[in-house]
Amino acid sequence: MGADGPALAALLGRAPTVAELAAYGATRAARPATRGPAPGEKKERKRERPSSGEGRPARKRAASGGTAPPAPQAAAVPDEESESSESSDSDSDSARKRAAAAPRAASGSPAPPPPPPPAVPDEESESSDSDSDSDSESSAPGAPPTAPTAPAPAAVGPTTLVLFYAYRPSEASAQETTRAVAACARAMAAHGVTGRLRVAGEGYNATLTATRAGARAFCERALPLIDAATFDGTVDFKYVDGLPAGHALPRAKCWAVREIVTYGFPAARAPLGGGAAHLDPRAFHEALRDPESVVIDVRNANETTIGRFAPEGGARVLDPGMRRSTDFPAWVRKHRSELAGRRVLMYCTGGVRCERASAFLRAEGLAPAGQLAGGVHRYLEAFPDAGGHWVGKNYVFDRRFSHGARGAATIGACRACAEPWDRFQAGAKCDACGMEVLLCRTCQRSGGGNKKKYKGPLRCHLCA
């Protein structure tokens, strides 16, 4: 029967025919490396020498019917190792099946195709991992069905944004302010905090980013050690967790300023003790229903173009159209008649601009009734779905550019093409006054060249 006869007879359980022997021999000659050893054959395998740096030799692959060795520890890849092992077993089984199918090939029956190479999971797709696992399980006869893997939760980013302001209980000296700046800068570096921290004799104003733990360690542990009288547990730290890595502010800057919000008049001209009452978001929401009240938007005019309060049938909202906060005193004096004798409410982004502004109204003989505590930021947290009386987005001074209620409408428009747009990402400014304006991405890129600068005229709504 020749050298192949006993091995083929062991496979078939009978003496092979001449045609079967010929087909079996041709198959072995054509594919000597793709089959496992046939029953009855003994093949000596050399023990592999360990490669440099490994403490033990690689394990031998088992003979037919055995399990494949695990991948070397240094080369193991999470969620891929088990799939690789199953594929190795499948290769060995397939080799035996191909050998047994050789007689069928000789008699005209098609031989099964060789198995495909093992799939490599797509690291960017959860569904790809699940599909690969189910394929591997189906190649093992009799294996119990695998329960479907639940989809992974949406990824949460590593960046925490924190916004806060704090007025000191008493004015600090220049020397105390200098020491506070140095101490804050050291603490920011120690806790991996980036962003902007303004320090004045009157207080602090910050837009910062860090990890979740770093932000809280800086705000809740480091700052009370630097200025216990100011950071006494009453400061409203506005944390926004889970932002993408790209939202981290790139540099840390801590510096001394004269005012944490620049209004252009001495603090003594409008003492903070004379400001308006702080209304929480729910109370402010109810106050906006009063049609006899007026509401002053204390933000700059570019901010109001993408979002504002618009209580239907309620209070009248006044937009001073300010390019900067230093415009506020002149606006108050010019519009005094609209404010006198009325219930005056105020709001801004996070609350800090209302502090000195409401005190100025009091100093001018007016009677501010209330300001939104925590600003629009806290209001949208209280009304996250429909936005309450708020329409559009809230302009912010960080890499979110804006935020709003779920499904918030876009009420801003590109100053070049008038298409709906509410993202101040282009750094475009009014040609006449220099105020930031909305420029959509299409217009931003229409200038051509490497810088892709818009070449046409741009005017803000105040200058148009």
Contacts in CASP RR format, 6 or more apart in sequence:
PFRMAT RR
TARGET T0000
AUTHOR 0000-0000-0000
METHOD contacts of the structure
MODEL  1
MGADGPALAALLGRAPTVAELAAYGATRAARPATRGPAPGEKKERKRERP
SSGEGRPARKRAASGGTAPPAPQAAAVPDEESESSESSDSDSDSARKRAA
AAPRAASGSPAPPPPPPPAVPDEESESSDSDSDSDSESSAPGAPPTAPTA
PAPAAVGPTTLVLFYAYRPSEASAQETTRAVAACARAMAAHGVTGRLRVA
GEGYNATLTATRAGARAFCERALPLIDAATFDGTVDFKYVDGLPAGHALP
RAKCWAVREIVTYGFPAARAPLGGGAAHLDPRAFHEALRDPESVVIDVRN
ANETTIGRFAPEGGARVLDPGMRRSTDFPAWVRKHRSELAGRRVLMYCTG
GVRCERASAFLRAEGLAPAGQLAGGVHRYLEAFPDAGGHWVGKNYVFDRR
FSHGARGAATIGACRACAEPWDRFQAGAKCDACGMEVLLCRTCQRSGGGN
KKKYKGPLRCHLCA
1 9 0 8 1.000
1 15 0 8 1.000
1 16 0 8 1.000
1 21 0 8 1.000
2 21 0 8 1.000
4 21 0 8 1.000
4 24 0 8 1.000
4 25 0 8 1.000
4 28 0 8 1.000
5 16 0 8 1.000
5 21 0 8 1.000
5 24 0 8 1.000
6 40 0 8 1.000
7 38 0 8 1.000
7 39 0 8 1.000
7 40 0 8 1.000
7 41 0 8 1.000
8 16 0 8 1.000
8 20 0 8 1.000
8 21 0 8 1.000
8 24 0 8 1.000
8 38 0 8 1.000
8 103 0 8 1.000
9 15 0 8 1.000
9 16 0 8 1.000
10 38 0 8 1.000
10 39 0 8 1.000
10 40 0 8 1.000
11 38 0 8 1.000
11 39 0 8 1.000
11 99 0 8 1.000
11 100 0 8 1.000
12 20 0 8 1.000
12 103 0 8 1.000
16 24 0 8 1.000
16 103 0 8 1.000
19 106 0 8 1.000
19 107 0 8 1.000
20 102 0 8 1.000
20 103 0 8 1.000
20 106 0 8 1.000
22 106 0 8 1.000
23 102 0 8 1.000
23 103 0 8 1.000
23 105 0 8 1.000
23 106 0 8 1.000
24 99 0 8 1.000
24 102 0 8 1.000
24 103 0 8 1.000
25 102 0 8 1.000
27 98 0 8 1.000
27 99 0 8 1.000
27 102 0 8 1.000
27 105 0 8 1.000
28 35 0 8 1.000
28 99 0 8 1.000
31 98 0 8 1.000
34 95 0 8 1.000
34 98 0 8 1.000
34 114 0 8 1.000
35 95 0 8 1.000
35 96 0 8 1.000
35 98 0 8 1.000
35 99 0 8 1.000
36 63 0 8 1.000
36 64 0 8 1.000
36 92 0 8 1.000
36 95 0 8 1.000
36 96 0 8 1.000
36 99 0 8 1.000
37 43 0 8 1.000
37 63 0 8 1.000
37 64 0 8 1.000
38 64 0 8 1.000
38 96 0 8 1.000
38 99 0 8 1.000
39 64 0 8 1.000
43 63 0 8 1.000
45 60 0 8 1.000
45 61 0 8 1.000
47 57 0 8 1.000
47 60 0 8 1.000
48 57 0 8 1.000
48 58 0 8 1.000
48 60 0 8 1.000
49 57 0 8 1.000
50 56 0 8 1.000
50 57 0 8 1.000
50 58 0 8 1.000
51 58 0 8 1.000
54 72 0 8 1.000
54 74 0 8 1.000
58 69 0 8 1.000
58 72 0 8 1.000
59 69 0 8 1.000
59 70 0 8 1.000
60 69 0 8 1.000
61 68 0 8 1.000
61 69 0 8 1.000
61 88 0 8 1.000
61 92 0 8 1.000
62 68 0 8 1.000
62 69 0 8 1.000
62 92 0 8 1.000
64 92 0 8 1.000
64 95 0 8 1.000
64 96 0 8 1.000
65 89 0 8 1.000
65 92 0 8 1.000
65 93 0 8 1.000
65 96 0 8 1.000
66 89 0 8 1.000
66 92 0 8 1.000
67 85 0 8 1.000
67 89 0 8 1.000
68 85 0 8 1.000
68 88 0 8 1.000
68 89 0 8 1.000
68 92 0 8 1.000
70 76 0 8 1.000
70 81 0 8 1.000
70 85 0 8 1.000
71 77 0 8 1.000
71 81 0 8 1.000
71 84 0 8 1.000
71 85 0 8 1.000
79 121 0 8 1.000
79 129 0 8 1.000
80 120 0 8 1.000
80 121 0 8 1.000
82 136 0 8 1.000
83 118 0 8 1.000
83 119 0 8 1.000
83 121 0 8 1.000
83 132 0 8 1.000
83 133 0 8 1.000
83 136 0 8 1.000
84 118 0 8 1.000
86 118 0 8 1.000
86 136 0 8 1.000
86 137 0 8 1.000
86 139 0 8 1.000
86 140 0 8 1.000
87 117 0 8 1.000
87 118 0 8 1.000
87 136 0 8 1.000
89 140 0 8 1.000
90 115 0 8 1.000
90 136 0 8 1.000
90 139 0 8 1.000
90 140 0 8 1.000
91 115 0 8 1.000
94 112 0 8 1.000
94 114 0 8 1.000
94 115 0 8 1.000
97 112 0 8 1.000
98 111 0 8 1.000
98 112 0 8 1.000
98 114 0 8 1.000
101 109 0 8 1.000
101 111 0 8 1.000
101 112 0 8 1.000
102 111 0 8 1.000
104 110 0 8 1.000
104 111 0 8 1.000
105 111 0 8 1.000
115 139 0 8 1.000
119 132 0 8 1.000
119 135 0 8 1.000
120 132 0 8 1.000
121 128 0 8 1.000
121 129 0 8 1.000
121 132 0 8 1.000
122 128 0 8 1.000
122 129 0 8 1.000
126 149 0 8 1.000
126 151 0 8 1.000
126 152 0 8 1.000
129 149 0 8 1.000
130 148 0 8 1.000
130 149 0 8 1.000
133 146 0 8 1.000
133 149 0 8 1.000
134 146 0 8 1.000
137 143 0 8 1.000
137 145 0 8 1.000
137 146 0 8 1.000
156 241 0 8 1.000
156 242 0 8 1.000
157 242 0 8 1.000
157 243 0 8 1.000
157 244 0 8 1.000
157 245 0 8 1.000
158 211 0 8 1.000
158 212 0 8 1.000
158 242 0 8 1.000
158 245 0 8 1.000
159 209 0 8 1.000
159 210 0 8 1.000
159 211 0 8 1.000
159 242 0 8 1.000
159 243 0 8 1.000
159 244 0 8 1.000
159 245 0 8 1.000
159 246 0 8 1.000
159 247 0 8 1.000
159 248 0 8 1.000
160 209 0 8 1.000
160 210 0 8 1.000
160 211 0 8 1.000
160 212 0 8 1.000
160 214 0 8 1.000
160 215 0 8 1.000
160 216 0 8 1.000
160 239 0 8 1.000
160 240 0 8 1.000
160 241 0 8 1.000
160 242 0 8 1.000
160 243 0 8 1.000
161 207 0 8 1.000
161 208 0 8 1.000
161 209 0 8 1.000
161 215 0 8 1.000
161 239 0 8 1.000
161 240 0 8 1.000
161 243 0 8 1.000
161 247 0 8 1.000
161 398 0 8 1.000
161 400 0 8 1.000
162 206 0 8 1.000
162 208 0 8 1.000
162 209 0 8 1.000
162 210 0 8 1.000
162 215 0 8 1.000
162 219 0 8 1.000
162 237 0 8 1.000
162 238 0 8 1.000
162 239 0 8 1.000
162 240 0 8 1.000
163 206 0 8 1.000
163 207 0 8 1.000
163 208 0 8 1.000
163 237 0 8 1.000
163 238 0 8 1.000
163 240 0 8 1.000
163 350 0 8 1.000
163 377 0 8 1.000
163 398 0 8 1.000
164 204 0 8 1.000
164 205 0 8 1.000
164 206 0 8 1.000
164 219 0 8 1.000
164 235 0 8 1.000
164 236 0 8 1.000
164 237 0 8 1.000
164 238 0 8 1.000
165 203 0 8 1.000
165 204 0 8 1.000
165 205 0 8 1.000
165 206 0 8 1.000
165 260 0 8 1.000
165 350 0 8 1.000
165 351 0 8 1.000
165 352 0 8 1.000
165 355 0 8 1.000
166 203 0 8 1.000
166 204 0 8 1.000
166 230 0 8 1.000
166 231 0 8 1.000
166 235 0 8 1.000
167 202 0 8 1.000
167 203 0 8 1.000
167 230 0 8 1.000
167 260 0 8 1.000
167 272 0 8 1.000
167 355 0 8 1.000
168 201 0 8 1.000
168 202 0 8 1.000
168 203 0 8 1.000
168 227 0 8 1.000
168 229 0 8 1.000
168 230 0 8 1.000
169 229 0 8 1.000
169 230 0 8 1.000
170 229 0 8 1.000
171 201 0 8 1.000
171 202 0 8 1.000
171 267 0 8 1.000
172 180 0 8 1.000
172 201 0 8 1.000
172 202 0 8 1.000
172 203 0 8 1.000
173 201 0 8 1.000
174 201 0 8 1.000
176 201 0 8 1.000
177 199 0 8 1.000
177 200 0 8 1.000
177 201 0 8 1.000
177 256 0 8 1.000
178 256 0 8 1.000
180 199 0 8 1.000
180 226 0 8 1.000
180 227 0 8 1.000
181 199 0 8 1.000
181 254 0 8 1.000
181 255 0 8 1.000
181 256 0 8 1.000
183 226 0 8 1.000
184 197 0 8 1.000
184 199 0 8 1.000
184 204 0 8 1.000
184 223 0 8 1.000
184 226 0 8 1.000
184 254 0 8 1.000
185 252 0 8 1.000
185 254 0 8 1.000
187 193 0 8 1.000
187 218 0 8 1.000
187 222 0 8 1.000
187 223 0 8 1.000
187 226 0 8 1.000
188 194 0 8 1.000
188 197 0 8 1.000
188 208 0 8 1.000
188 218 0 8 1.000
188 252 0 8 1.000
188 254 0 8 1.000
189 252 0 8 1.000
190 222 0 8 1.000
191 210 0 8 1.000
191 214 0 8 1.000
191 215 0 8 1.000
191 217 0 8 1.000
191 218 0 8 1.000
191 222 0 8 1.000
192 210 0 8 1.000
192 211 0 8 1.000
192 214 0 8 1.000
192 218 0 8 1.000
192 252 0 8 1.000
193 208 0 8 1.000
193 209 0 8 1.000
193 210 0 8 1.000
193 214 0 8 1.000
193 215 0 8 1.000
193 218 0 8 1.000
193 252 0 8 1.000
194 208 0 8 1.000
194 209 0 8 1.000
194 210 0 8 1.000
194 248 0 8 1.000
194 249 0 8 1.000
194 250 0 8 1.000
194 251 0 8 1.000
194 252 0 8 1.000
195 206 0 8 1.000
195 207 0 8 1.000
195 208 0 8 1.000
195 209 0 8 1.000
195 249 0 8 1.000
195 251 0 8 1.000
195 252 0 8 1.000
195 253 0 8 1.000
196 206 0 8 1.000
196 207 0 8 1.000
196 208 0 8 1.000
196 249 0 8 1.000
196 253 0 8 1.000
196 254 0 8 1.000
197 204 0 8 1.000
197 205 0 8 1.000
197 206 0 8 1.000
197 208 0 8 1.000
197 253 0 8 1.000
197 254 0 8 1.000
197 255 0 8 1.000
198 204 0 8 1.000
198 205 0 8 1.000
198 206 0 8 1.000
198 255 0 8 1.000
198 257 0 8 1.000
198 260 0 8 1.000
199 254 0 8 1.000
199 255 0 8 1.000
199 256 0 8 1.000
199 257 0 8 1.000
200 256 0 8 1.000
200 257 0 8 1.000
200 258 0 8 1.000
200 259 0 8 1.000
200 260 0 8 1.000
202 259 0 8 1.000
202 260 0 8 1.000
202 267 0 8 1.000
203 230 0 8 1.000
203 260 0 8 1.000
204 227 0 8 1.000
204 230 0 8 1.000
204 260 0 8 1.000
205 260 0 8 1.000
205 261 0 8 1.000
205 352 0 8 1.000
207 249 0 8 1.000
207 397 0 8 1.000
207 398 0 8 1.000
208 215 0 8 1.000
208 218 0 8 1.000
208 249 0 8 1.000
209 215 0 8 1.000
209 243 0 8 1.000
209 247 0 8 1.000
209 248 0 8 1.000
209 249 0 8 1.000
209 398 0 8 1.000
210 218 0 8 1.000
210 248 0 8 1.000
212 239 0 8 1.000
212 241 0 8 1.000
212 242 0 8 1.000
215 239 0 8 1.000
216 239 0 8 1.000
219 231 0 8 1.000
219 235 0 8 1.000
219 237 0 8 1.000
220 237 0 8 1.000
223 230 0 8 1.000
223 231 0 8 1.000
224 231 0 8 1.000
224 232 0 8 1.000
224 233 0 8 1.000
236 373 0 8 1.000
236 374 0 8 1.000
236 378 0 8 1.000
238 350 0 8 1.000
238 374 0 8 1.000
238 377 0 8 1.000
238 378 0 8 1.000
240 400 0 8 1.000
243 400 0 8 1.000
246 399 0 8 1.000
247 398 0 8 1.000
247 399 0 8 1.000
247 400 0 8 1.000
248 399 0 8 1.000
249 398 0 8 1.000
249 399 0 8 1.000
259 267 0 8 1.000
259 356 0 8 1.000
260 352 0 8 1.000
261 325 0 8 1.000
261 352 0 8 1.000
261 353 0 8 1.000
261 355 0 8 1.000
261 356 0 8 1.000
262 324 0 8 1.000
262 325 0 8 1.000
262 326 0 8 1.000
263 270 0 8 1.000
263 325 0 8 1.000
263 326 0 8 1.000
263 328 0 8 1.000
263 329 0 8 1.000
263 356 0 8 1.000
263 357 0 8 1.000
263 360 0 8 1.000
264 326 0 8 1.000
264 329 0 8 1.000
265 329 0 8 1.000
265 360 0 8 1.000
267 356 0 8 1.000
269 360 0 8 1.000
269 363 0 8 1.000
270 356 0 8 1.000
270 359 0 8 1.000
270 360 0 8 1.000
270 362 0 8 1.000
270 363 0 8 1.000
271 359 0 8 1.000
271 363 0 8 1.000
272 355 0 8 1.000
272 356 0 8 1.000
272 359 0 8 1.000
273 359 0 8 1.000
274 358 0 8 1.000
274 359 0 8 1.000
274 362 0 8 1.000
274 363 0 8 1.000
275 355 0 8 1.000
275 358 0 8 1.000
275 359 0 8 1.000
275 361 0 8 1.000
275 362 0 8 1.000
275 368 0 8 1.000
275 371 0 8 1.000
276 344 0 8 1.000
276 345 0 8 1.000
276 346 0 8 1.000
276 354 0 8 1.000
276 358 0 8 1.000
276 361 0 8 1.000
276 362 0 8 1.000
276 368 0 8 1.000
276 369 0 8 1.000
276 370 0 8 1.000
276 371 0 8 1.000
277 369 0 8 1.000
277 370 0 8 1.000
277 371 0 8 1.000
278 370 0 8 1.000
278 371 0 8 1.000
278 373 0 8 1.000
279 287 0 8 1.000
279 345 0 8 1.000
279 370 0 8 1.000
279 371 0 8 1.000
279 372 0 8 1.000
279 373 0 8 1.000
280 373 0 8 1.000
280 378 0 8 1.000
280 382 0 8 1.000
281 372 0 8 1.000
281 373 0 8 1.000
281 374 0 8 1.000
281 378 0 8 1.000
281 379 0 8 1.000
281 381 0 8 1.000
281 382 0 8 1.000
281 383 0 8 1.000
282 382 0 8 1.000
284 345 0 8 1.000
284 347 0 8 1.000
284 370 0 8 1.000
284 372 0 8 1.000
284 373 0 8 1.000
284 379 0 8 1.000
285 379 0 8 1.000
285 382 0 8 1.000
285 383 0 8 1.000
285 388 0 8 1.000
285 389 0 8 1.000
287 293 0 8 1.000
287 315 0 8 1.000
287 343 0 8 1.000
287 345 0 8 1.000
287 369 0 8 1.000
287 370 0 8 1.000
288 295 0 8 1.000
288 309 0 8 1.000
288 311 0 8 1.000
288 314 0 8 1.000
288 315 0 8 1.000
288 345 0 8 1.000
288 389 0 8 1.000
289 311 0 8 1.000
289 313 0 8 1.000
289 314 0 8 1.000
289 315 0 8 1.000
290 314 0 8 1.000
290 315 0 8 1.000
290 343 0 8 1.000
291 313 0 8 1.000
291 314 0 8 1.000
291 315 0 8 1.000
291 316 0 8 1.000
292 315 0 8 1.000
292 342 0 8 1.000
292 343 0 8 1.000
293 314 0 8 1.000
293 315 0 8 1.000
293 316 0 8 1.000
293 342 0 8 1.000
293 343 0 8 1.000
293 344 0 8 1.000
293 345 0 8 1.000
293 369 0 8 1.000
294 315 0 8 1.000
294 316 0 8 1.000
294 317 0 8 1.000
294 318 0 8 1.000
294 338 0 8 1.000
294 339 0 8 1.000
294 342 0 8 1.000
294 343 0 8 1.000
294 344 0 8 1.000
294 345 0 8 1.000
295 309 0 8 1.000
295 311 0 8 1.000
295 315 0 8 1.000
295 316 0 8 1.000
295 317 0 8 1.000
295 318 0 8 1.000
295 344 0 8 1.000
295 345 0 8 1.000
295 346 0 8 1.000
295 347 0 8 1.000
296 318 0 8 1.000
296 320 0 8 1.000
296 339 0 8 1.000
296 344 0 8 1.000
296 345 0 8 1.000
296 346 0 8 1.000
296 347 0 8 1.000
296 357 0 8 1.000
297 304 0 8 1.000
297 308 0 8 1.000
297 309 0 8 1.000
297 317 0 8 1.000
297 318 0 8 1.000
297 319 0 8 1.000
297 320 0 8 1.000
297 347 0 8 1.000
297 348 0 8 1.000
298 320 0 8 1.000
298 325 0 8 1.000
298 328 0 8 1.000
298 346 0 8 1.000
298 347 0 8 1.000
298 348 0 8 1.000
298 353 0 8 1.000
298 354 0 8 1.000
298 357 0 8 1.000
299 322 0 8 1.000
299 348 0 8 1.000
299 349 0 8 1.000
299 353 0 8 1.000
299 395 0 8 1.000
300 321 0 8 1.000
300 322 0 8 1.000
300 323 0 8 1.000
300 324 0 8 1.000
300 325 0 8 1.000
300 435 0 8 1.000
301 319 0 8 1.000
301 320 0 8 1.000
301 321 0 8 1.000
301 322 0 8 1.000
301 323 0 8 1.000
301 435 0 8 1.000
301 460 0 8 1.000
301 461 0 8 1.000
301 462 0 8 1.000
302 395 0 8 1.000
302 424 0 8 1.000
302 435 0 8 1.000
302 436 0 8 1.000
302 437 0 8 1.000
302 438 0 8 1.000
302 460 0 8 1.000
303 349 0 8 1.000
303 395 0 8 1.000
304 319 0 8 1.000
304 321 0 8 1.000
305 411 0 8 1.000
305 412 0 8 1.000
305 413 0 8 1.000
305 438 0 8 1.000
305 461 0 8 1.000
306 392 0 8 1.000
306 393 0 8 1.000
306 395 0 8 1.000
306 402 0 8 1.000
306 410 0 8 1.000
306 411 0 8 1.000
306 412 0 8 1.000
306 422 0 8 1.000
306 424 0 8 1.000
306 438 0 8 1.000
307 390 0 8 1.000
307 391 0 8 1.000
307 392 0 8 1.000
307 393 0 8 1.000
307 394 0 8 1.000
307 395 0 8 1.000
307 411 0 8 1.000
307 412 0 8 1.000
307 422 0 8 1.000
308 317 0 8 1.000
308 319 0 8 1.000
308 390 0 8 1.000
308 391 0 8 1.000
308 392 0 8 1.000
309 317 0 8 1.000
309 347 0 8 1.000
309 389 0 8 1.000
309 390 0 8 1.000
309 391 0 8 1.000
310 317 0 8 1.000
310 389 0 8 1.000
310 390 0 8 1.000
310 391 0 8 1.000
311 317 0 8 1.000
311 389 0 8 1.000
312 389 0 8 1.000
315 345 0 8 1.000
318 335 0 8 1.000
318 338 0 8 1.000
320 327 0 8 1.000
320 328 0 8 1.000
320 331 0 8 1.000
320 335 0 8 1.000
321 327 0 8 1.000
321 331 0 8 1.000
321 462 0 8 1.000
322 328 0 8 1.000
322 331 0 8 1.000
323 433 0 8 1.000
323 434 0 8 1.000
323 435 0 8 1.000
323 462 0 8 1.000
325 353 0 8 1.000
325 357 0 8 1.000
328 357 0 8 1.000
328 360 0 8 1.000
329 360 0 8 1.000
332 339 0 8 1.000
332 360 0 8 1.000
332 361 0 8 1.000
332 364 0 8 1.000
332 366 0 8 1.000
333 364 0 8 1.000
336 364 0 8 1.000
336 366 0 8 1.000
339 361 0 8 1.000
339 366 0 8 1.000
340 366 0 8 1.000
341 366 0 8 1.000
341 367 0 8 1.000
343 369 0 8 1.000
344 361 0 8 1.000
344 366 0 8 1.000
344 367 0 8 1.000
344 368 0 8 1.000
344 369 0 8 1.000
344 370 0 8 1.000
345 368 0 8 1.000
345 369 0 8 1.000
345 370 0 8 1.000
345 371 0 8 1.000
345 372 0 8 1.000
346 354 0 8 1.000
346 357 0 8 1.000
346 358 0 8 1.000
346 361 0 8 1.000
346 368 0 8 1.000
346 370 0 8 1.000
346 371 0 8 1.000
346 372 0 8 1.000
347 354 0 8 1.000
347 371 0 8 1.000
347 372 0 8 1.000
347 375 0 8 1.000
347 376 0 8 1.000
347 379 0 8 1.000
348 354 0 8 1.000
348 357 0 8 1.000
348 372 0 8 1.000
348 375 0 8 1.000
348 376 0 8 1.000
349 375 0 8 1.000
349 376 0 8 1.000
349 377 0 8 1.000
349 394 0 8 1.000
349 395 0 8 1.000
349 396 0 8 1.000
349 397 0 8 1.000
350 374 0 8 1.000
350 375 0 8 1.000
350 376 0 8 1.000
350 377 0 8 1.000
350 378 0 8 1.000
351 371 0 8 1.000
351 372 0 8 1.000
351 373 0 8 1.000
351 374 0 8 1.000
351 375 0 8 1.000
354 371 0 8 1.000
354 372 0 8 1.000
354 375 0 8 1.000
355 371 0 8 1.000
358 368 0 8 1.000
358 370 0 8 1.000
358 371 0 8 1.000
361 367 0 8 1.000
361 368 0 8 1.000
362 368 0 8 1.000
372 378 0 8 1.000
372 379 0 8 1.000
376 390 0 8 1.000
376 394 0 8 1.000
377 394 0 8 1.000
377 396 0 8 1.000
379 387 0 8 1.000
379 388 0 8 1.000
379 390 0 8 1.000
380 387 0 8 1.000
380 390 0 8 1.000
380 394 0 8 1.000
380 403 0 8 1.000
380 404 0 8 1.000
380 405 0 8 1.000
383 390 0 8 1.000
383 405 0 8 1.000
384 405 0 8 1.000
384 406 0 8 1.000
385 405 0 8 1.000
385 406 0 8 1.000
386 405 0 8 1.000
387 404 0 8 1.000
387 405 0 8 1.000
387 408 0 8 1.000
388 405 0 8 1.000
390 404 0 8 1.000
390 405 0 8 1.000
391 408 0 8 1.000
391 409 0 8 1.000
391 411 0 8 1.000
392 404 0 8 1.000
392 408 0 8 1.000
392 409 0 8 1.000
392 410 0 8 1.000
392 411 0 8 1.000
392 412 0 8 1.000
392 422 0 8 1.000
393 402 0 8 1.000
393 403 0 8 1.000
393 404 0 8 1.000
393 408 0 8 1.000
393 410 0 8 1.000
393 422 0 8 1.000
394 402 0 8 1.000
394 403 0 8 1.000
394 404 0 8 1.000
395 401 0 8 1.000
395 402 0 8 1.000
395 424 0 8 1.000
396 402 0 8 1.000
396 403 0 8 1.000
401 423 0 8 1.000
401 424 0 8 1.000
401 425 0 8 1.000
402 422 0 8 1.000
402 423 0 8 1.000
402 424 0 8 1.000
410 420 0 8 1.000
410 421 0 8 1.000
410 422 0 8 1.000
411 420 0 8 1.000
411 422 0 8 1.000
412 420 0 8 1.000
412 421 0 8 1.000
412 422 0 8 1.000
412 438 0 8 1.000
413 419 0 8 1.000
413 420 0 8 1.000
413 421 0 8 1.000
413 438 0 8 1.000
414 420 0 8 1.000
414 421 0 8 1.000
414 438 0 8 1.000
414 439 0 8 1.000
414 440 0 8 1.000
414 443 0 8 1.000
415 428 0 8 1.000
415 437 0 8 1.000
415 438 0 8 1.000
415 439 0 8 1.000
415 458 0 8 1.000
415 459 0 8 1.000
415 460 0 8 1.000
415 461 0 8 1.000
416 439 0 8 1.000
416 440 0 8 1.000
416 443 0 8 1.000
416 454 0 8 1.000
416 456 0 8 1.000
416 458 0 8 1.000
417 440 0 8 1.000
417 442 0 8 1.000
417 443 0 8 1.000
419 440 0 8 1.000
419 442 0 8 1.000
421 438 0 8 1.000
421 439 0 8 1.000
421 440 0 8 1.000
422 438 0 8 1.000
423 438 0 8 1.000
424 436 0 8 1.000
424 438 0 8 1.000
425 441 0 8 1.000
426 439 0 8 1.000
426 441 0 8 1.000
426 444 0 8 1.000
426 454 0 8 1.000
427 436 0 8 1.000
427 439 0 8 1.000
428 436 0 8 1.000
428 437 0 8 1.000
428 438 0 8 1.000
428 439 0 8 1.000
428 444 0 8 1.000
428 454 0 8 1.000
428 458 0 8 1.000
429 435 0 8 1.000
429 436 0 8 1.000
429 437 0 8 1.000
429 458 0 8 1.000
430 436 0 8 1.000
430 437 0 8 1.000
430 458 0 8 1.000
430 459 0 8 1.000
430 460 0 8 1.000
430 462 0 8 1.000
430 463 0 8 1.000
431 457 0 8 1.000
431 458 0 8 1.000
431 459 0 8 1.000
432 459 0 8 1.000
432 460 0 8 1.000
432 463 0 8 1.000
433 460 0 8 1.000
433 462 0 8 1.000
433 463 0 8 1.000
434 460 0 8 1.000
435 460 0 8 1.000
435 462 0 8 1.000
437 458 0 8 1.000
437 459 0 8 1.000
437 460 0 8 1.000
439 454 0 8 1.000
439 458 0 8 1.000
443 454 0 8 1.000
444 452 0 8 1.000
444 453 0 8 1.000
444 454 0 8 1.000
445 452 0 8 1.000
446 452 0 8 1.000
446 454 0 8 1.000
446 455 0 8 1.000
447 453 0 8 1.000
447 454 0 8 1.000
447 455 0 8 1.000
END
